Amino acid sequence: MVCGRALERLQNPEDTGDVIVLNMLRLLRGDGSSEVRRAVLQTITITKASLADILLCTRDIREDIRVSAYREVSIEEASISILIFYIAG
């Protein structure tokens, strides 16, 4: 879990082949520990490439993972909406 948080700063979301992002997505899809999946959800940058895997977490067996997935997507959506409002305004 600590490793997932440490990797947050090393992500390069602009690079679709970024090894760190790819490994975070691998952990998100298949790690047996819900703590690891939740840590990855809280630290991964939401991009077009990662959004599908994040949305899959809304069907996770654990309720806390589903809640985290919805929370992360809604925070990102709110940030984009605010940005668009200020740019357009």
C-alpha positions as CSV (number, residue, x, y, z in Angstrom):
1,M,0.0,0.0,0.0
2,V,2.8,2.4,0.8
3,C,4.5,1.5,-2.5
4,G,1.4,2.5,-4.4
5,R,1.3,5.9,-2.8
6,A,5.0,6.4,-3.4
7,L,4.6,5.7,-7.1
8,E,2.0,8.4,-7.4
9,R,4.7,11.0,-8.2
10,L,6.5,8.9,-10.7
11,Q,3.5,8.4,-13.0
12,N,3.6,9.8,-16.5
13,P,0.0,9.9,-17.6
14,E,0.9,11.4,-21.0
15,D,2.8,8.2,-21.9
16,T,0.5,5.3,-22.8
17,G,3.3,2.9,-22.3
18,D,4.4,4.2,-18.9
19,V,5.6,1.2,-16.8
20,I,4.4,2.6,-13.6
21,V,0.8,3.3,-14.8
22,L,0.7,-0.1,-16.5
23,N,1.7,-1.8,-13.2
24,M,-0.8,0.2,-11.2
25,L,-3.5,-0.9,-13.6
26,R,-2.4,-4.5,-13.3
27,L,-2.7,-4.2,-9.5
28,L,-6.1,-2.5,-9.8
29,R,-7.4,-5.3,-12.0
30,G,-6.1,-8.3,-10.1
31,D,-4.5,-7.8,-6.7
32,G,-6.1,-9.9,-4.1
33,S,-5.7,-7.3,-1.4
34,S,-8.5,-4.7,-1.2
35,E,-6.1,-2.3,0.6
36,V,-3.8,-2.4,-2.5
37,R,-6.6,-1.8,-4.9
38,R,-7.9,1.1,-2.8
39,A,-4.4,2.7,-2.6
40,V,-4.1,2.4,-6.3
41,L,-7.5,4.0,-6.9
42,Q,-6.6,6.9,-4.7
43,T,-3.3,7.5,-6.4
44,I,-3.6,6.7,-10.1
45,T,-4.1,9.6,-12.4
46,I,-7.4,9.4,-14.3
47,T,-6.8,9.3,-18.1
48,K,-8.6,7.9,-21.1
49,A,-6.4,4.8,-20.7
50,S,-7.1,4.3,-17.0
51,L,-10.7,5.3,-16.8
52,A,-12.0,1.9,-18.1
53,D,-10.2,0.0,-15.4
54,I,-11.3,2.5,-12.7
55,L,-14.9,2.1,-13.8
56,L,-14.5,-1.7,-13.6
57,C,-13.8,-1.2,-9.9
58,T,-17.4,0.0,-9.5
59,R,-18.3,-3.7,-9.8
60,D,-15.7,-4.9,-7.2
61,I,-16.8,-7.4,-4.7
62,R,-15.8,-5.1,-1.8
63,E,-18.1,-2.1,-1.1
64,D,-15.2,0.1,0.0
65,I,-13.5,-0.3,-3.4
66,R,-16.7,0.5,-5.2
67,V,-17.2,3.6,-3.1
68,S,-13.5,4.7,-3.8
69,A,-13.9,4.2,-7.5
70,Y,-17.1,6.3,-7.6
71,R,-15.4,8.9,-5.4
72,E,-12.3,9.2,-7.6
73,V,-14.3,9.5,-10.8
74,S,-16.6,12.1,-9.2
75,I,-13.7,14.2,-7.9
76,E,-12.1,14.2,-11.4
77,E,-15.4,15.1,-13.0
78,A,-16.0,18.0,-10.6
79,S,-12.5,19.3,-11.2
80,I,-13.1,19.3,-15.0
81,S,-16.5,21.0,-14.6
82,I,-15.0,23.8,-12.5
83,L,-12.2,24.3,-14.9
84,I,-14.5,24.5,-17.9
85,F,-16.7,27.0,-16.0
86,Y,-13.8,29.3,-15.3
87,I,-12.4,29.0,-18.9
88,A,-15.7,29.7,-20.5
89,G,-16.8,32.4,-18.0
